[in-house]
Amino acid sequence: MRTGSEPATARSPLRMRRWLSLWGILWALFGLVAFSLTGRPGWAAACAVVLLLAILDLCVITYRMRQGPHYQPGRDIPPYEPDHGDGRPRPGPGADDRERNGGRAGPSSGRP
């Protein structure tokens, strides 16, 4: 169910995150090389940490983009219909066991 003020046609910002991650990788790599050559090991280590985080973020972004339109819809895929709160309960784990046991949780023993 939608609870915020987000638009109904919102799209995932993964493409923008990919470009920002690539930009961060370039700058962190530049800083790592520059600080290593000038003899600043603390700043070089900080740039190395930022570089690793940017590479990790790029891997996560790539994974999510490859999951398909459910997680990264394109412009040609309409947005999903939001939950309108019609009050129907959604079955959770073990719902079949509760129905068989007359509302009690747990596996059915086969006895009345």
Secondary structure, 3 states (H helix, E strand, C coil): CCCCCCCCCCCCCHHHHHHHHHHHHHHHHHHHHHHHHCCCHHHHHHHHHHHHHHHHHHHHHHHHHCCCCCCCCCCCCCCCCCCCCCCCCCCCCCHHHHHHCCCCCCCCCCCC
